[in-house]
């Protein structure tokens, strides 16, 4: 054994066989000389508390061409201290080498194991895949799970600051991934400290004139083409029931309770849900029920050739809006329109919450400002009495 110095390392001859030069001061610290010309610092140690069960490890931790001998000596001392505390540097090195990348974890665990547990796995994956493909995968997909930090995801969130809704949805997916990584791989990446961006609630409500224009266009659309009856009827039901688009388009005749005037939707966004039907809504459904193609499948709103359900109403919707002279109005806004009409005409937020199928009444509070009609009337009364 010799005292390893920079000079000793530089003068170590390359032979046709691997050999070691061990240091005389730090037990197990040495230089591995390889026939290919490389010289690597090594630490030989015993793991598992010594004795008969001791496991001898050889831990390579740096090349002499990049790491000065004195620095290698200091690192060897640090590693020995960790070994005495029960750590195993070589095992950690192997663990890191074999660690999954985030992209591999997405495929192996998120897609194959987590997604199938959802009530509607295809839709859940589709909704999240955009944020994965466009935001997370390009920046972090190749990174090993052991290297991921909350700073990585915080930077992704900051990069999308100009699109707060998308940034928050991306962060929600990242949070799910990190919780799954903790559960399945035991690695902790805490995203709790990352604050969501404030989101402006979009609430486009048609004026009375615009609503009349839309109603007139629904009549004309049906006059132009008889096959539009399912699209037109679906749009009418969306407004009359405040239901979500897919809750209406996937509705089944077998789930209609004519006596109680309820359409049951067992697979809505919030689970099982009763959709309450007015006399006007019942009238529309009975018109569809009497059509000859009704028995071709159980879906209420049938698509082309009537063999499957109606899926795409966006194209027809855009055409009808254009004809009615209405802009910046989504199909989903019909749900808000119906809820707003109810609140403006005196219905309580609690009742409207039940109509919408919200799990929490707090979600319905966006309509609270519309329930101020009695307050406005009181203010007008005060103005009339004072009469400046």
N, C-alpha and C positions, 0 to 999 in steps of 0.2 A: 504493500500500500504506500501511496505517496500523498503529499498534500497537493490537492488539485489547484493549480493556478492557471492563469491565461496562457502562460508560457508552456506549461506541461501539456495543456490541451492542444495548442498549436503544433507542438513537436510530436504528438502521438502519430505513429506511422500507420499507414493504411496497409493491411495485409489481405490475404485471400480468405481469411476467416474472421468472424466476429469475435471481438475480445473486449474485456472491461478493464478499466483502471479505477480502483476504488480509493476513496479519500480516507485519510488516516484520522480525520477529526470528527466528521459527521457520519455516524453509523449508517451504512446503506447508500450514501451519496457516491455517485460514480459517473464515469463517462463511458458510453457505449460507442465503440469504433466499428464502423460497418464497411465491408469491402467496396461498396459503391462510392465511398469517399465522405459519407456523412458521419458526423460525430454528434451524438445526442446525450444530453444529461439524463440520468436515470436515478430513481430512488428504489432501493430494494427494502422491502419491509414485510412484517408478518401481521396478518389481520386475524380477527377472531380471538383476541386476548391471549395469544401464545399457546404453549403446551402442545399436546398431541393434535389438537384440532386447528392448530395455526395454519393459515394459508399464506404461502409466500407470493408476493406480488412484485412485479417489475413495472414501475410507472415512469414512462418517458414524458418529459415535460418541457423540452426545448432543445433547439439545435445550437451548437456552438457558434455557427456563423451569424446568428441573430441575437444570441443572449450571452452577455459577458459572464465569465466564470463566477465572479463575486455575486452577481445577481442570482445565478443558479444556486449558489451556496445558500443564500438567504431564503430562497424559495424552498429548497430542500428542508431547511430547518422548520419552516412554516408547515410543510406537509407532514413532517414527523410529529409535530405538536398535534395536528389534527388526527393523525392515526392514534396517538395516545388517548385522544378524547373520543375514540370510537368510530371516526370517519374512515372511509375507504376511497382514496382519490382515484384509484384505477377503476373501481366499480362505477364511480360517478362518471368517469370518462367514457366507459362503455355504455352507460345509461344515456349519456348525451348523444353519443354516436347513433344509438338505436332509437332515439326519441323521434316521434312523429312530427311532421310539419303540420301547420294549421290546415293546409289543404288536404293532407291525408286524413286528419281528424274529421274534417267536414265530410269526406266521402265515407270513411269507415264507421264513424260513430253518429254524427248528426243526421246524415241522410239515411243510413241503413237502420239505425236503432231508434233515434229520437223522433224523427218525422212520422214514421208509421204509427206512433202512439196517439197522434192527433185525430180528432173526429173526421176532419177532411184533410188528409195528408197531402194530396195533390195540390190543393189550393194553398195550404200553408207553405209548402215548398216553393210554389210559384211566387207567392207574395214576398218571400224572403230572398229568393235567388237573385233578384235584381240588385239588392244591396250587397250581396256576397260577390257577384260577378263584377260589378262596377266599382265598388268601394274597398271591400276588405281583401279579397283575393289578390288583386294586383299589387298591393303594398305589403301584405302580411302572409300571403298564402305559402310562401317558401320558407317562412321563419319557423324554427323549431319551437314547440310548446314551451320548452324550458327557457327560451329567450324572450318570450312575450312578456310585456309589462303593460300596466294600465296607461302608461305614457303613449304607447303605440296606438291604442284605441282613442285616446284623447286627441292625438294629432289628426286622426281620421275625422273625428267629430269637428274639430276646428276647421279643417279643410272644406267642410260643407256648411260653414256658417251662413252662407248666403242663401241656403235652402234649408231653413230650420226644420221643416216637417220631415224631409228626407234624412237630415242629419240625425234626428231623434229616432226615426225608424231604424236606421242603420245601427245606432247605439243600442237599441232594444235587442236587435239580433246579436250584437257583440256580447251583450250581457247574458243572453241565453247560452251562447257558446262558452263563455267563461265559467258559468255555473256548471255546465255539462263537463267541462275540462276538470273542474274541481271534483265533481262526483265520480267521474270515470277514471281520471288519471291522478287525482290527488294533488294537483297543482293549483295554487291560489293566485288568481289575477283579479284584484278587487277594483270594480268600476264604479263603486258607490259614490265616489267623490266627484265624478264628472256630471256637471249640471246640464240638464236638458235646456235647449233654447226655448224661449217663449214662442208659442204658436198663435198666430192670429186666427181666431175662429171665423171660418168662411160661412157666411149666412146670406145667400142670395134668395130673396123673396120676391116673387112677381107682384107687380102692382095689380090692382083690380082690372085695369084695361089690358095689361099683358095676359092675365089669366083668362079673360074673355077671348082674347086673340088665340090663345092656345086651345081653348075648348072648341072654337070655331074651326081651327085647323084639323083637329081630331075628326070632326064630322066630315070635312072635305076630303081628308086622307082616305076615309072609308068609302066615300063616294067614288074616288078615283080608282080604287082597287079593292075588290071584295076580300082578297087574301090578307088585307091589312087588319082584318077584324081581331086577330089574336094580338098583334102589336098594339093596336089602339086600345083594346080592352085591358091589356097589361098595364099600359100607361095610366089608364083611368083608375085601375085598382091600386096602383102605387100611390096615387094622390088620395084616394078614398080611405085607405087603410094605414097609411104612414109606414108600410112595410118596406123592407129592403128589397132591392131588385131581385136577388137570387131567391128570396123567400117567396116571391110571386112567380117567377119563371119556373121554379121547380115544384110548384104546388100540384097536388094530386086530387083527382075527383074523390078518391076513396077517403080523403081526409076532410071532406066538407061535411059539417054537421048542419043540415038545412034547418032543423028545428030550432037549434040554439043560435043559429047564424054565426057560426065560427068556422074558420079554416085553420086546421091544426097543422103546424109546421114542426115536425120532429127534429129537424136538422138545421136550425137557423144558426146564426153567428153566436147566439147566446144559449144554444141548446133548444130544448122543447119550448114551443111558443104558440099560444093561441092568437090568431089574427081575427079581430072582431069585424063583422060585416054589417054595414048599414043596409037598409032596404034598397038603396040605389045600387050598392055593390051586389046584392043578391040578384037584382034584376039583370045586371050585366052577366053574371055567371049563368043564369038560367037561359039567356040567349045563346051562350056558348054550349050549354048542356044539350040544347035541342038540335045542334048541328049534326048532320049525318056521320061525320068523321069522328064523333066523340069516342066511339068504342075502339078506335084503331090503337089507342094507347091510353094510359091512365093520367097522363099529364093534361092539365087544364089548358095551358097555352101551348099549342102545337106549332112545330116548325114546318118548313116546306115538305110537301107530300104527306104530312100528318103522322109520320112513323116515329118521330122523335120530338123532344120538347123544343120550344122556341129558345134559342140561345142568343142571337145577335139582334138587338133593337137599336144599337147605336147609330147605324147608318140612317135608318128611318127617322130616328129622333132628331138628328142633325138637320135633315131635310125639312121636318115639320117646324123646327125652331126658325129656320131660315124663312120659310113661308109665312110664319107668324110674326116675323120681325123682332125676334127675341134673341139676345146675345148673352154670353157668359152665364149659361144656365145648364146644370148637369141633370142627368136622370135622378141622381141621388138627392138633388134639391127638392124633388117632389115630396120626399119624406119630410123635409123641413117645412115645406109649404103647408102640408096638411096639419102638422103640429102647430104651426104658427096661427093658422085659421082657428084651431080649437082654443088656443090660449087667448087670442084676441077677442073671442066671443064668450069668455068667462069660464072656460074649463080650468080646473086647478092643475098645477104642475104635476101633482101626484097622479091624477088620472091620465094626463098626457104621457107621463113616464110609463105607465102600464101599457098604453097603446103602442108606444114606440118599442117596448120590450127592453127598456134599459134596466140593467141590474141594480144600478144606483140612481136615486132621484137627483143626485148632484149633476149627473150627466145632462139632465133635462133643464138645468138652471140657465142654460144659454138663452132660453125662451122667456126668462123672467121679465125682461124689459117690456115684453108685449102684454103682460098682465096688468099694466099700469092704466088701463082704460078707465076704471072707476076713479083713480087718482086724478087723471086728466079732467074727467067730468067735474070732480070736486073743485079743481083749480078754476075751471070755467065758471062754475057757480059763484066762487068767491070773486072772480073778476066782474061778473054781472052785478053782484050786490054792491061792491065797492064803487065800481063805475067811475074811474077818474076821468 
